Amino acid sequence: MNRDVSSPTPFRPKPPYRVGLIGVTGYALAYFECLSSLVESGRAKWGAVTIINPLEAVDQVEQLKRLGVPIYDDYREMLESEKRNLDWVCVPTGIGSHTQMTLDCLRLGLQVLVEKPLAPTLQDVAAIQEAEQKSGIQIAVGFQHTYLEDTWDIKRRLLAGEIGEIKRVDCVGIWPRSHTYYERNEWSGHLHDGDHWVLDSPLHNGLSHMVNLILFWTGERLEGRAELKRVSAELYRSKPIEGFDTIRTVAELDSGVEAAVLLTHGSLHQIDPEIVITGSRGVFRWRFCGTHTFYTGDKVVSMKTPGQIEIRSLMFEAMVDHIEGKPHRICTSELAKGTCKWVNAVHDTIPIHDIPEQYCSSVVAENGETFEIIEDLEYYALRAYYEKCSLSEAGAPWAIAPRERDLEDYTAFEARYCTDPSEPISRASSQAGG
């Protein structure tokens, strides 16, 4: 799909735009709150909502009933019953349901904002993009940083050569996650949910924003992204989950840039994500919190990043602008596809390595939450990040050598090292590793 990411879709309803929401708890609560603000400001109107767990959403149910909003316990019934009363639908659901829900909305000619990641596999992305072409509707994906004007301004500066020719990108994100995080739903930490691929991991979920930004900023066109040509990876598991909780991966991009990414949920301490883009004449440093800075010789230019709640709100404002036909940047399926390809590729490049028990420990925080951690992970991770080397080269005694793969002809997820989703795996059996 080669359409401009700011071009309006052909379906043009009248404001205020009637929105359908699938889910109101978990992360979907953030969507509910943002949409409630849009409704209060008059930019949107509630159309219908799907809630499968009303006992866990008493406040939301009460608010919606007070407003007279239809509530359904099945999204398919909501779509079929309310399709003439909806203009757009938000899909902040589990990864495994993104594809089918998006396809069902497009089939009815409805605009879609689907939470990141777009879909589990490249095959799913292909199906969604085919449906986009047939419907003439361009969906939006919840990689929220893409909706910020600062993100596009950074891309313009990079394309203009502010730091010279981009040579390398390095990224680190160290976010500890407890048992509660992995027990919050049935698919967290899983490779599949029994029916669909999920491939949940730091690379594909909590820290995937970084991967999406890297591919966007290293693309050679303002509205395009970089393509992966080759990838190396080392995947680790320290927790009782199916997927990996720690990864270091290096990609060779079509722009000639090498991008190294180290992400983990297996630490004791938190170090917020940052991306460093090194050019021939300077450096750009992006921080998840704080400021983003260009360093070129003696010149230093900084920009303050908005808070995460504000960033999310701006994404919803941009979505309404998109529906309205106003020029505004969104994260399209094509921009989101690169992250999916990187995730699929690492799973098809190397199996997950279980870290031996002697290097792991269980820590109970003051709030009572339990964390399975890798001892001294922060030291090895930061050393690998700053010295631009593998975790093994950084001295981690549990680390393995990374494995490489050429991606020139890689177009579909092969499940080379993953169990087939037609064979559901319980959490108990997943604790055995493999």
C-alpha positions as a printed Julia matrix, in Angstrom:
434×3 Matrix{Float64}:
   0.0     0.0    0.0
   1.68    3.19  -1.17
  -0.85    5.76  -0.02
   0.32    8.79   1.93
   0.0     8.11   5.67
  -1.78   11.42   6.11
  -4.3    10.9    3.31
  -7.92   10.65   4.41
  -9.85    7.45   3.91
 -12.78    7.56   1.47
 -15.44    6.81   4.08
 -16.45   10.18   5.47
 -19.13   10.18   8.21
 -20.51   13.29   9.87
 -19.27   14.46  13.28
 -19.45   13.67  16.1
 -18.07   10.28  15.07
 -19.8     7.32  16.65
 -17.3     4.93  18.17
 -17.49    1.29  19.12
 -15.12   -0.06  21.76
 -14.22   -3.71  22.32
 -13.26   -4.09  25.98
 -13.03   -1.65  28.9
 -10.68   -3.32  31.41
  -6.94   -3.92  31.5
  -5.21   -1.71  28.97
  -8.6    -1.17  27.32
  -9.47    1.01  30.33
  -7.03    3.61  28.96
  -8.96    3.54  25.67
 -12.25    3.91  27.55
 -10.92    6.96  29.42
  -9.54    8.62  26.28
 -12.76    8.02  24.38
 -14.79    9.36  27.32
 -12.77   12.57  27.08
 -13.44   12.78  23.33
 -17.16   12.31  23.99
 -17.13   15.02  26.66
 -15.4    17.43  24.26
 -17.95   16.7   21.54
 -15.44   15.19  19.09
 -16.88   11.68  19.42
 -20.1     9.98  20.42
 -20.55    6.58  22.01
 -22.03    4.09  19.55
 -21.76    0.76  21.37
 -19.38   -1.14  23.65
 -18.51   -4.81  24.11
 -17.88   -5.94  27.69
 -17.33   -9.65  28.35
 -16.53   -9.23  32.06
 -19.14   -6.84  33.52
 -18.38   -7.84  37.12
 -14.85   -6.46  36.64
 -16.12   -3.28  34.98
 -18.9    -2.12  37.32
 -18.0     1.58  37.08
 -17.72    1.53  33.3
 -21.0    -0.36  32.91
 -22.76    2.1   35.2
 -21.41    5.08  33.25
 -22.38    3.63  29.89
 -25.86    2.67  31.05
 -26.36    6.18  32.42
 -25.52    7.51  28.95
 -27.8     5.0   27.25
 -24.97    3.28  25.37
 -25.75   -0.24  24.08
 -23.57   -2.88  25.77
 -22.87   -6.29  24.21
 -21.07   -9.39  25.47
 -19.87  -10.4   21.99
 -18.15   -7.99  19.59
 -19.55   -9.78  16.54
 -23.09   -9.19  17.75
 -22.18   -5.57  18.4
 -20.85   -5.1   14.88
 -23.79   -6.78  13.18
 -26.41   -5.02  15.3
 -24.84   -1.57  15.39
 -22.98   -1.36  12.08
 -25.22    1.48  10.86
 -24.7     3.29  14.16
 -20.89    3.13  14.16
 -18.27    5.14  12.28
 -15.14    3.66  13.83
 -14.12    0.89  16.21
 -11.29    0.64  18.72
  -9.65   -2.76  19.28
  -7.57   -2.71  22.5
  -7.76   -6.49  22.94
  -5.35   -9.44  23.19
  -2.78   -9.8   20.41
  -4.33  -13.01  19.12
  -7.68  -11.32  18.4
  -6.37   -8.25  16.53
  -6.46   -9.78  13.07
 -10.0   -11.15  13.03
 -11.53   -8.15  14.78
  -9.86   -5.78  12.34
 -10.99   -7.85   9.36
 -14.56   -7.94  10.66
 -14.61   -4.16  11.02
 -13.17   -3.55   7.56
 -15.7    -5.94   6.05
 -18.44   -3.62   7.34
 -16.68   -0.49   6.11
 -15.71    0.74   9.58
 -12.62    2.74  10.44
 -10.31    0.96  12.91
  -7.83    1.88  15.61
  -6.19   -1.39  16.65
  -3.77   -1.51  19.56
  -0.17   -2.44  18.9
   1.15   -4.8   17.75
  -0.9    -4.85  14.57
  -0.98   -8.65  14.34
   1.03  -11.7   15.41
   2.35  -12.79  12.01
   3.22  -11.49   8.57
   0.43  -13.65   7.16
  -2.04  -11.78   9.38
  -0.66   -8.43   8.23
  -1.06   -9.5    4.6
  -4.71  -10.41   5.24
  -5.37   -7.04   6.89
  -3.71   -5.1    4.08
  -5.72   -7.0    1.47
  -8.89   -6.07   3.37
  -7.74   -2.44   3.46
  -7.35   -2.43  -0.29
 -10.8    -3.93  -0.83
 -12.53   -1.56   1.59
 -10.58    1.55   0.66
 -10.07    2.19   4.38
  -6.68    2.83   5.94
  -6.55    1.53   9.5
  -4.53    3.05  12.34
  -2.29    1.11  14.75
  -1.66    2.07  18.38
   2.05    2.78  18.15
   1.22    6.06  19.81
   4.55    7.86  19.35
   3.97    7.84  15.58
   1.07   10.27  16.06
   3.3    12.98  17.58
   4.46   15.8   15.36
   7.83   15.67  17.17
   8.35   12.13  15.89
   7.94   13.33  12.31
  10.08   16.4   12.96
  12.87   14.12  14.16
  12.55   12.12  10.93
  12.77   15.3    8.85
  15.91   16.37  10.7
  17.5    12.97  10.16
  16.62   12.97   6.45
  18.01   16.5    6.15
  21.34   15.2    7.44
  21.42   17.02  10.77
  23.71   14.31  12.21
  25.11   13.33   8.83
  24.75    9.87   7.34
  23.19    7.45   9.83
  25.69    4.74  10.66
  24.21    2.85  13.59
  21.3     2.61  16.02
  21.46    1.25  19.57
  18.5     0.72  21.87
  18.07   -0.52  25.42
  14.95   -0.96  27.56
  15.01   -2.58  30.98
  11.56   -2.92  32.51
  11.05   -5.5   35.3
   7.74   -7.34  35.2
   6.25   -9.37  38.05
   4.1   -12.49  38.25
   1.07  -10.19  38.28
   1.98   -8.83  34.84
   2.02  -12.3   33.34
  -1.1   -13.43  35.16
  -3.23  -10.41  34.19
  -4.77  -12.3   31.26
  -4.65  -15.69  29.55
  -2.19  -14.81  26.8
   0.59  -12.8   28.47
   3.94  -14.49  28.02
   2.48  -17.0   25.57
   3.48  -17.84  22.03
  -0.13  -18.68  21.18
  -3.5   -18.72  22.9
  -4.61  -22.12  21.66
  -6.33  -20.71  18.59
  -4.06  -17.95  17.3
  -0.43  -16.96  17.41
   0.39  -14.34  20.04
   4.22  -14.26  20.24
   4.05  -12.05  23.33
   7.43  -10.66  24.43
   9.17   -7.36  25.23
   9.93   -7.07  21.51
   6.32   -7.58  20.46
   4.4    -5.85  23.21
   5.57   -3.71  26.15
   8.73   -2.34  24.51
   7.78   -2.73  20.85
   7.4     1.05  20.43
  11.18    1.27  20.27
  11.44   -1.17  17.37
   8.72    0.66  15.46
  10.47    4.02  15.96
  13.85    2.65  14.89
  12.46    1.27  11.63
  10.57    4.5   10.97
  13.48    6.85  11.65
  15.92    4.81   9.54
  13.59    4.7    6.53
  14.89    6.59   3.53
  11.55    8.31   2.8
   9.63   10.55   5.19
   6.54    8.34   5.06
   8.34    5.03   4.83
  10.28    2.7    7.09
  13.43    0.65   6.79
  13.26   -2.97   5.66
  15.13   -5.74   7.45
  17.71   -7.52   5.31
  19.41   -9.7    7.92
  18.9   -10.37  11.62
  20.8   -11.96  14.48
  19.24  -12.83  17.81
  19.73  -14.33  21.25
  16.53  -15.09  23.17
  16.32  -15.88  26.88
  13.69  -17.03  29.34
  14.01  -16.65  33.11
  10.3   -16.73  33.98
   7.67  -19.52  33.9
   6.3   -18.46  30.52
   6.26  -19.76  26.93
   7.92  -16.8   25.3
  11.16  -14.97  26.01
  11.57  -12.19  28.56
  15.03  -11.03  27.43
  16.42  -10.42  23.95
  19.37   -8.91  22.19
  18.92   -8.67  18.44
  20.83   -6.9   15.69
  19.34   -6.1   12.3
  20.97   -5.04   9.08
  18.59   -2.65   7.33
  18.17   -1.88   3.64
  19.53    1.59   4.31
  22.84   -0.02   5.31
  22.31    0.85   8.97
  22.96   -1.66  11.74
  20.4    -1.53  14.57
  21.0    -3.31  17.89
  18.14   -3.73  20.36
  18.35   -5.08  23.91
  15.08   -5.44  25.81
  14.18   -7.28  29.0
  11.5    -7.86  31.61
  13.86   -9.99  33.7
  15.69   -7.32  35.71
  15.45   -6.19  39.32
  15.82   -2.47  38.56
  14.14   -0.32  35.9
  16.01    1.64  33.24
  13.65    3.42  30.89
  14.13    2.86  27.16
  16.37    5.01  25.03
  17.43    4.99  21.39
  20.76    6.38  20.19
  21.16    7.08  16.47
  24.79    7.68  15.53
  25.58    9.62  12.38
  28.75   10.68  10.6
  28.51   14.21  12.07
  26.59   13.79  15.3
  24.26   11.8   17.51
  20.54   11.82  18.29
  19.36   10.42  21.62
  15.68    9.62  22.19
  14.43    8.97  25.71
  11.16    7.37  26.74
  10.97    9.95  29.53
  12.6    13.38  29.68
  14.13   14.99  26.6
  15.25   14.01  23.11
  18.52   15.59  22.03
  20.51   16.23  18.85
  24.28   16.57  19.39
  26.18   17.99  16.41
  29.6    19.36  17.21
  29.17   22.08  19.83
  25.47   22.45  19.05
  22.9    20.8   21.31
  19.18   20.9   20.47
  16.72   19.33  22.91
  12.98   18.76  22.84
  10.91   17.68  25.8
   8.78   14.6   25.35
   5.13   14.72  26.45
   4.0    12.41  29.24
   2.63    9.01  28.28
  -0.97    9.91  29.12
  -0.75   13.01  26.94
   0.82   11.02  24.1
  -2.05    8.54  24.22
  -4.63   11.36  24.2
  -2.93   12.95  21.19
  -3.21    9.63  19.35
  -6.99    9.65  19.79
  -7.22   13.28  18.71
  -5.22   12.39  15.62
  -7.5     9.46  14.9
 -10.53   11.74  14.88
  -8.66   14.13  12.56
  -7.94   11.17  10.29
 -11.61   10.18  10.13
 -12.58   13.8    9.56
 -10.22   14.07   6.61
  -7.83   16.55   8.16
  -4.16   15.93   7.3
  -2.55   14.18  10.21
   0.08   11.5   10.6
  -0.97    8.05  11.81
   0.71    4.69  12.18
  -0.47    2.73   9.16
  -0.4    -1.03   8.72
   2.67   -0.63   6.52
   4.58    1.3    9.18
   3.58   -1.32  11.76
   4.48   -4.28   9.55
   8.23   -3.95  10.1
   7.92   -4.65  13.82
   5.92   -7.79  13.09
   8.58   -8.96  10.62
  11.36   -8.44  13.17
   9.44  -10.41  15.79
   8.65  -13.25  13.4
  12.23  -13.34  12.19
  13.84  -13.72  15.62
  11.46  -16.58  16.46
  12.42  -18.27  13.18
  16.14  -17.68  13.73
  16.9   -19.23  17.13
  15.08  -21.16  19.88
  14.53  -19.61  23.3
  17.32  -20.4   25.77
  16.29  -21.15  29.36
  18.64  -19.44  31.81
  19.96  -21.95  34.38
  18.4   -21.67  37.83
  21.68  -20.77  39.54
  21.66  -17.43  37.73
  18.05  -16.6   38.6
  16.3   -15.65  41.8
  12.9   -14.7   43.09
  12.46  -11.28  44.71
   9.4   -10.06  46.62
   8.88   -6.3   46.42
   7.52   -4.13  49.21
   4.06   -4.23  47.64
   4.11   -8.03  47.79
   4.64   -8.63  44.08
   7.07  -11.39  43.1
   9.7   -10.89  40.41
  11.7   -13.67  38.75
  14.98  -11.95  37.92
  18.32  -12.69  36.29
  21.13  -11.89  38.69
  23.24   -8.86  37.65
  21.31   -8.55  34.4
  21.47   -4.75  34.47
  25.29   -4.87  34.46
  25.54   -7.27  31.51
  22.77   -5.52  29.58
  24.29   -2.07  29.91
  27.75   -3.37  29.09
  26.41   -5.02  25.92
  24.58   -1.8   25.07
  27.52    0.57  25.52
  30.2    -1.77  24.15
  27.96   -2.83  21.25
  28.51   -6.52  21.82
  26.54   -9.69  22.54
  25.58  -10.63  26.1
  28.12  -13.45  25.93
  30.85  -11.0   24.97
  29.65   -8.75  27.8
  30.49  -11.58  30.22
  27.07  -12.98  31.06
  27.82  -16.58  32.19
  24.42  -17.83  31.03
  24.53  -16.27  27.58
  24.65  -18.13  24.27
  26.12  -17.13  20.93
  23.64  -15.26  18.72
  22.44  -16.9   15.53
  22.01  -15.05  12.21
  19.58  -15.31   9.33
  19.24  -13.69   5.93
  15.8   -12.1    5.38
  15.95  -11.22   1.69
  13.17  -13.7    0.87
  11.5   -13.81   4.29
   7.81  -13.06   3.81
   5.91  -15.32   6.23
   6.19  -16.65   9.76
   7.45  -20.25   9.68
   7.0   -21.2   13.36
  10.36  -22.91  13.08
  10.95  -22.99  16.83
   7.39  -22.52  18.11
   4.75  -25.1   18.97
   1.83  -25.24  16.56
  -1.11  -23.19  17.86
  -3.52  -26.05  17.2
  -1.96  -27.75  20.21
  -2.86  -25.56  23.2
  -0.24  -25.39  25.92
  -1.27  -24.75  29.51
   0.67  -22.38  31.72
   1.73  -25.37  33.84
   3.29  -27.19  30.89
   4.9   -23.98  29.66
   6.86  -23.78  32.88
   8.85  -26.78  31.75
  10.5   -24.63  29.08
  11.12  -25.65  25.5
